Amino acid sequence: MRFLFIFCLFSLVLSLSFAQKNEKTNIEELVQHHYANNNGVKIHYVSLGEGPLVVMIHGFPDFWYSWRKQIMVLSPHFRVVAVDLRGYNLSDKPKKVADYKMNLLVSDIVAVIRDCGQEKSVIVGHDWGGAISWQLAITRPEVVERLVICNLPHPQGLSRELAQNEEQQKNSAYARDFQKENAHLALTPEKLSFWVADPEARSKYVEAFQRSSFEGMLNFYKANYPREPYTPLPLLPKVKCSVLMIHGLKDKYLLPSALNDTWQWLEKDLTLVTVPQAGHFVQHDASEVVSKTILQWLMR
C-alpha cells in the first residue's frame, strides 16, 4: 500500500513537471490531428501521449482546446484525445436539427474510440460533453472504462431540478432562448468567446468559432434540451462504472442542488469534488485542481 502511494505521488510530480516544462509550448505543435468517420460525418480530434485511452469532450461554446491544461498533465501516462463535437471547429457541420440528436452525438464518440483502435475508454466531459458522457455510460456501458464529469449533473438530477426548482428554471432561460427559431443570428465568434479570460486563448477561440456553425451549436439545445412544461425523467438504467464529478459551485447555469442523490443512479463508487471559487468552466477556472484530481483518481 505504501509503495502504491509513493508510486502515485511520483507519477503526479512527474506529470506536473512535464506540464510546467511545456507550459510555454504551443500545445497545437505537440498534438496530432485525426478524423473519425461516423456514417459520413467526420469528427476531428487531437491526441497526445501513449497508454490507456482517455477521451475528453467539450461543451458549449468550446472546442478541443478547452482541455489543453489537462492534456499536458495526463499525457505522460495516457493517450489523451480531445474531440471537436459536430458543428464545432474542424468537425463536420450537418444542417438539420435531427442531425444533433443525442444518439448521434453518442455514436460520434464511439466512432472516435474505434478510430483509436480501442474498445473502451475513460470518458471525460464538460457541459454538453458531460451530457454526452452520461448518455454514453447509460446507453453504451461497454465502451466506458470510467467516467469523469465536469459541471453537468446526472440527467435524472437536472430534470428533477428543472421540474421542481424555480431558481434552476430561471437560470435555464438561456437554453429556452437558444431553442427559438433564428436564435443563431444573434451570435458572433466574439460574443461566444466572452468567458475566455486569457487574450491569447480568446483569439484561438474566435478563430475556432469562425470555422464553426452557430446553427449547429444551438441544434444541441433544439434536439436534446428539455422543453416546458418540465417533468422529471423516468428512471434511467444505473451507470455501471466508477464516477468522478468535479463541480464549480459558482456555476450560474447548473445549480449544485442537482447533484443531490447522484449516488442513487450509480452502481459503483462516486467521488464528488466541489470547487467553491470556480464557475461553470471549472477546467479553466481551477485547471490545476481539475488536472490533479483527475490524474490522482485515475492513478489510484
N, C-alpha and C positions, 0 to 999 in steps of 0.2 A: 504494500500500500504506500509505504514511504517512497519507494522507487518510482511508482506511478506519479505521485505528487511532484517529485523532483523533475521527472521527465516532462510533465505538463508545464511546469514552471519554466524549464529550459526552452521548451517549444514556444511559449508565449514570448519570452525575451527575444528569441531568435526572430520571430515574426515581427515584433515591434521594431527591432533593429533594422530588419530588412525594409520595413515601411518607411522608417525615418531616413535610411540611407537613400531611398529612392523618392523621398518626399518632393524634391525639386525636379524629378524626372517627369517628363510628359508621359502620362500613362498611355496615351494614344500611340506612343512609339514602342511600347512594350507589348501591348496586346496583339493577338492575332484575330483577324476578322473572318467570319464564316457565314454561310447561309444555309438554313434548313428549309426543305420544301415540304409544305403541308397541303397536299391536294392542290398544288398550283400556286399557293400563297407562299412567298419567300419571307422567312423570318431571319433577320440579321441578328447575329450575336458575336460577342468578343470573348476571348478566352486567355487565361494566363495561368501558368503553373501545371504541375503534374500530381496525380494521385486520385483519391476518391472524388467523384464529381459533385460540385455544388453549383446549382443553377439559381441565379438571382433575378428577380422580376420587379421592375419598377411600377410606379403608379402614375397618376395624373397630377400635374403636367410634367413629364420627366422623360428620360431615356436612359440607356445603359450606363451613362457616365455618372448617374446617381450613386453607384456603388464603388466609385474609384478608390475611396479610402479603405473600404472593406476588402476589395480585391487585393490591395497591396499587403494587407495583414494576413489574409487567408491563403494566398497563392504559394507561399513556401511549403505548404502541407497538402494542398488540394488543387485539383484542376477547377478553377473558378470561371464560370460562364455567366455573363450578364447579357440579357436579351434587350432588343428593341421590340416592344409589342407592336402588333399590326396597327397601322395608322401612324406610327411614330418613326421619325428619323430615316433610317436606311431600310426598314422593313417595308413590305408591300402595303398598299393602302386601298383595300376594297371599298366600293362605293356604297353598298346597301347597308341599312341598319341591321338587317338579319345576318350580315357577314361578321357581326361583332357579338353574337350570342355566346354565352359562357361556355357552352360545349366546344365551340370552335377555338376560343381562347385557351381552354384546357388542352385541346389537341395540338395547338401550336407548341406548347411547352413539351408535350410528349414527343413531338417531331424533333425538337432540339435535343432532347435526351437521346433519342435514337440516332441522330446525326453525330452525336459524340461517341457513338458505339457502345452505349450503356443501356441497361435495362431499367435502372432506377437511379435516383439522385437525392441528395439533400436539397430541399427546396427552401428558398428564402424569398419572401415577398413583402412589399410595402404598398399600402393603399389598394388600388386596383390589382396590383401584383399580389397583395395579400389575399384579396378575394379569390383570385385565380388559384392561389396556393391552397387555400382552404378547400376549394372545389376539387382540386387535384387529389388531395388527401381523402376526401369523402367519396369521390366517384371513381378514382383510379389509384386505390391504395397500393397496388402492386408496384407503382413507379416511384413512390415516395419513401425514401430511407428514413429521414427525419424532417421536421418542419419547423421553420423559423418565421415568425410573423411580426412585422413592424407596423404598429399603428393601424391595425384593421381587426376589429373584434370578430369573433366567430359569427357566421351569418345568423345563427339562432339568437345570439345576444343582440345583434344590431337590429334584427327585425322586431324583437321584443321592445327595444327602446323606441324605435320609430312608432310603434303602435301605442305605447303607454307613456312615453316621456315627452312632454311638451317642449322642453328645452332642446332635446335632440331633434324634434320635428322642426323647430325654429332654425337650428344650426344646419339642417339639411336643405334649407331653402335654395341654396346654390344648385343642388342637384336637380331640383324641380325646374329651375330656370334653364339648366342645360338640356332638359328634355323637350323644351319648346322648339317649335319649327324655326329654322334660320338662326338659332342661338349662336352658331359658329361665326356669324358675320360680325359679332362684337369682339372677337378675339384677335389678338395680334401676337407675334413672337415676343415682343417686348412686355406686353401685359402678362403673358403666361410665364415669363421669367421673373416676375416681381419678387418671388420668395427667395431667390438665389442671392445671398449676401455678397459673395466674392465677385468683384467686377470681371476678373479674367474668366472665371467659371460661367458667369452670366452670359458673356459673349459666346461661349460654346453652346449654351442653351438656346440663345437666339438663333444661331446657325442651324441647330438641330430642328428647332420648331419651324424654321423657314422651309425645311425639307419635309415637314410633317403635314398631315391632313387634319385640319381643325374639325371638319365634319366627322372624320374617323374617331378622333378623341372623344367627341360628345356622343358618338354612337355607343360607346361603352355604357353611358348612362341611359340612353334611349332603349337599348336592348336588354339591360340587366338590372338597373336600379329600381327598387320598389316604387310603385305609384300610389297616390292616395285613392281611397282610404287605406291606410297602412294596417296590416294584420300580421300577427306572429306567424312564422313559417311552421308548417307541420314538422314533427320531429324527424331530423335527418339521421342517417347512419353515423355511428360514432367514428371519430378519427382513430385509426389503429396504431399510429406511430407516436413516438415521443415528440413533445411540442415545446418550443421556447417562444415566448411572447415578450416583446420589448415595446413599451408604450410611453410616449412622451405625454405627460399629464397636462401640458398646456395646449393640447390639440383642440382647436376651436370647432372642428368639424365632426370628430368622433369622440364622444364623451366617454370617460373611463367607466361609467356605470354599466356600459355594455359588456365589460369584462366579467361582471358577476356571473357566477355559475358556469364559467367555461369548462371547468373540470368535469361537469356532468355530461359533457358531449365528447369526451375523450376516453379511450380505453387504457391508455398508458399515462406516464407521468407528464405533468405540466410544470414548467419553470416560468414564472412571471416576474419580469423586471420592469419596474416603473421608474421613469426619469423625470423628476419634478420640474426641472427647468427647461425641458425640451418640448417643442411643439409637434405639429403633425409630421414634419420631415425629420424624424428623430435620427436617422442615419447621417444627417447633415448637422443638426443642432448638437448632437452628442456623439460624433463619429467615433471618438476613441472608446467611449463606453460601449457603444454598439459593437465595434470591431472586437474588443477584448472579450465581451460577453459571449459573442458567437463563437469565437475561437476556443475559449475555455470550455464552453458547453459541448462543442464538437470533439474536443480532445479528451474529455473526461473518461 
